[in-house]
Amino acid sequence: MQSITIRRPDDFHVHLRQGAMLRDVTIETARHFGRALVMPNTDPPVLNAGHVNAYREEILAAVPPGLSFEPLMTIKLTHATTPKIVRDARKAGAIAAKLYPEGVTTNSQEGVHDVRKLFPVLKAMEDCGMVLCVHGELPEAFCLQREREFLPKLDDIRRACPDLKMVLEHVTDAASLRWLDDRQDDNVAVTITVHHLLLTLDDVIGGSLKPHHFCKPVAKTNEDRLALLHAVLSGHAHCFLGTDSAPHAQAKKECAEGCAGIYSAPVALAALADIFDQNGLLHRLEYFTSTAGADFYGLPYNEGTVTLERRSFPVPRSYPGGVIPFLAGRTLPWKATD
Amino acid sequence: MQSITIRRPDDFHVHLRQGAMLRDVTIETARHFGRALVMPNTDPPVLNAGHVNAYREEILAAVPPGLSFEPLMTIKLTHATTPKIVRDARKAGAIAAKLYPEGVTTNSQEGVHDVRKLFPVLKAMEDCGMVLCVHGELPEAFCLQREREFLPKLDDIRRACPDLKMVLEHVTDAASLRWLDDRQDDNVAVTITVHHLLLTLDDVIGGSLKPHHFCKPVAKTNEDRLALLHAVLSGHAHCFLGTDSAPHAQAKKECAEGCAGIYSAPVALAALADIFDQNGLLHRLEYFTSTAGADFYGLPYNEGTVTLERRSFPVPRSYPGGVIPFLAGRTLPWKATD
């Protein structure tokens, strides 16, 4: 195939930031994605209906004219979140709330340290049809085992709120996928990023130190990567795209205490097309990018299409905002047309 | 104890670099160490007797007047090394030769890809009483398993050259120590760095990305760290200090492709005193720093002493050459006096 036209995709996990950075990066998501689930771990965070409305306005103001893009809004759960806050946020259009364990990633200092204390809030989410998105890492565990060691907490949540829809975000290891398959639970899904389909820990620390390959959860072994690839390429119904595209200015990455996050929005679809094409499965791309996630969230499919063409895409070395993108300087064999 | 005076230590693994960097950093080793085994992976590398003589001169010229410091010279093994090169280097005073597998660390591009091809050279080293120092990582293995997966190659060398003295440098994992103990071989020893007694992989990638904690082999799990600590504190006869102090300018660490290496020379003794003191074993410090290594190498003990005092040592945030030291900005409770 020289080109493939797919239904306009959704990105079910993206960081658009705020202010100048938001104005710089939103175009790269809005260009190719019909919708994106926008993470609430801004600074200050998105905690309630008022924040949701204000942040939605800020995002929409950053969408270039002519692009059709809908931000899917979220709130961040803290120990101050109440059932009323949840219900009000839902009325304001938030479709999900995000659980960050304390200290696991960017701006998670005031995250949750005891999931059980959230159960009344989670019940309210269950009642009003809000999805729980989880950064599933146990911060006190060894870095490579944080994800698998968090899984029992997800089981605790399942037992307390069996009808709550729950997404384990940006899974990186085979253990999480086994957990997903063992549960056979229609209310549980995972998102998978583009970079975790391509990187292992060797790409972060195995040669020189590569801050632009550093994210949380950190990339794991090649066996883990292959398990993710298998789930994505086999059309697993409960695995869908969440890029976790996370822009940081170059100076926040290339420094003594580098931020976690990979800015993949500009290359995500092209890189995915290459991955699916290399495996002779381009016809399955659309399911991963455009329908499996909408099905899980109970959203209509996007109108419109995106076309990917087999032509050289030299990835820019830098993007507005001074952000180094994933695969900077490489040339991809596929390109998404605007 | 408020102070401890020990025989002047040896550092059996240090990178002094060349040119301006060498002139900047040599003082920090010469200040407290009577001797140091100087690594030959400079650029260009130290490959033969001529290089040994020239490099020794360059190092000695960088030792400040009044300090008594002897560089212990090494050559780097490549596939171009011959038995004659080895014998000539030995005559020029080189006491060891270093084996870097191809591609494992700084300036190892032209390293060794087939250890067996080196056997004639290793036999010549065995004959003339030269020590083999090994960076024991299998480059094609997953980063955290490279060290343990290299161990069979060491057994190959043992079988071919049973009388060759061999040091497995900067060991980082429990498997290497088990290997050492299983062999019960008087001709085999390991060096242990200060930073591997203090760091795990969590300190590199577990929070923000810390390039100043990034070295090869990379720090492993806490279980591995505790195994190293146990060996050092128990006075293991075949474990001695090699700091692997490896200065890089700040810009070579805080960048898109950060160099591996931790500059520990300025803090090594103070940090060690703290480690031994915290475990109530200050009386064993001298064995690790000043006699176990000399015994293995068959060298006389150093003349002179170094005194460590229990007083506040605020580690500078930067050293001449623009190098960020290990533990920069921290305050250590022990300080080595000049």
Contacts between the chains, C-beta under 8 A, distances in Angstrom:
chain1	res1	chain2	res2	distance
A	142	B	200	7.5
A	142	B	201	7.3
A	142	B	202	6.4
A	142	B	206	7.8
A	142	B	221	5.8
A	142	B	222	7.0
A	143	B	201	5.8
A	143	B	202	5.1
A	143	B	205	5.7
A	143	B	206	4.1
A	144	B	144	7.8
A	144	B	201	7.3
A	200	B	142	7.5
A	201	B	142	7.3
A	201	B	143	5.8
A	201	B	144	7.3
A	202	B	142	6.4
A	202	B	143	5.1
A	204	B	205	6.6
A	205	B	143	5.7
A	205	B	204	6.6
A	205	B	205	6.6
A	205	B	214	6.7
A	205	B	218	5.3
A	206	B	142	7.8
A	206	B	143	4.1
A	207	B	257	7.8
A	208	B	257	4.0
A	208	B	258	5.7
A	208	B	259	6.4
A	208	B	260	7.0
A	209	B	209	7.3
A	209	B	211	5.4
A	209	B	214	4.6
A	209	B	253	7.8
A	209	B	257	7.2
A	209	B	258	3.4
A	209	B	259	7.7
A	209	B	260	7.1
A	210	B	256	7.0
A	210	B	257	6.5
A	210	B	258	7.7
A	211	B	209	5.4
A	211	B	211	7.6
A	211	B	256	6.6
A	211	B	258	7.1
A	212	B	256	6.0
A	214	B	205	6.7
A	214	B	209	4.7
A	218	B	205	5.3
A	221	B	142	5.8
A	222	B	142	7.0
A	253	B	209	7.8
A	253	B	256	7.9
A	254	B	254	5.5
A	254	B	255	5.1
A	254	B	256	5.9
A	255	B	254	5.1
A	256	B	210	7.0
A	256	B	211	6.6
A	256	B	212	6.0
A	256	B	253	8.0
A	256	B	254	5.9
A	256	B	324	6.9
A	257	B	207	7.8
A	257	B	208	3.9
A	257	B	209	7.1
A	257	B	210	6.4
A	258	B	208	5.7
A	258	B	209	3.4
A	258	B	210	7.7
A	258	B	211	7.1
A	259	B	208	6.4
A	259	B	209	7.7
A	260	B	208	7.0
A	260	B	209	7.1
A	324	B	256	6.9
